[in-house]
Amino acid sequence: MKYLVTGGAGFIGSTLVNRVSKNAEIVIVDDLSMGDLKNIEGLAERQIQFVEGSVTDTDLMKRVLSNNQFDYIFHFAAVASVADSVARPVETHQVNFESVLNLLELCRNYQNDLKRLVFASSAAVYGDEPTLPKAEESVIRPLTPYAVDKFAAERYALNYATLYGVPTSAVRFFNVYGPNQNPASPYSGVLSILTDRYQKRLKGEEASFTLFGDGSQTRDFVFIEDVVDALLLVAESAESLANVYNVGTGDAISLNDVIKVYQDFLKTDLPIHHEAVRSGDIPASYANIAKLKSLGYAPKYTILSGIQAYLEATIQK
Ligand code: UD2
């Protein structure tokens, strides 16, 4: 099998690559803006071709798509931060939307044997409409350049299946967490930030965590290994063709409860500073995952076992 994984050096992309690369040929396109080659296992020994570049480089993408026949394409490369998209709407649009349309056209022209292209969309498309849980046919209210681009790109991807026969599916990620998530930005996933601060604290360095709001906000935190299961299931199932799936656990937990879990596992107190609720923050979010379950998905991790696996893989005790 041959895979193209854009954003394959990033958190979700590299975990997928590491799962499949022992038995497959992989081409990764990544500009290393957020990703890191260290995330990719066996880069030298396995059949992995790393192409450093941006998915917005149309010549480069044409070369990759016209010189290879892929079985599966996963498109993860994106400006991943909502705040970044608000600060830089035009650049975000080029990465998060135009690159997708270009990739779809290249598939239409060059990828006659493609089994599936999976586009990574986001729970951000639901915006602040309060009905819970979020199901795929819930009201869509994309409120930021990030959310608008994800929704538009997702629709284009699915319509390329019905209009032109390019086999596509899309997934809407809820709050994905796990090893190799980059904690560098204030808008990185909250659990990557929390883990990083605890790690510093355990090494005896000064560290604290800023909690925006009172910590009662809830999220559907889904462990990366379950996310990779979901991605492969969606890619390989016949039923998922031209369909979009929520990827979460179907459960919500508050940040306060998550912090308690960290404290129980690590037996360390981390100083918490409270700040005002972040602008645009939603109080609660969780997924209805019935549609994904209808494909055979069953999350293997609870929030407890997921955080435990994350900490064991990340924190050197
Ligand atoms: C997630 C996605 C985002 C978009 C959005 C849609 C991530 C990283 N982001 O944003 O791309 O899809 O969902 O709704 O998955 N927080 C703190 N302290 C910190 C960092 C965060 O208290 O240092 C809070 C934050 O205010 C929020 C919660 O933690 O209430 C989760 O924040 P996040 O940035 O991890 O994810 P979220 O749900 O805002």
Residues whose N, C-alpha, C, O or C-beta is under 5 A from the ligand:
A	BS01	UD2	A80 V82 S122 A123 A124 F174 N175 V176 P186 Y187 S188 G189 V190 I193 T210 L211 F212 Q217 R278 D281
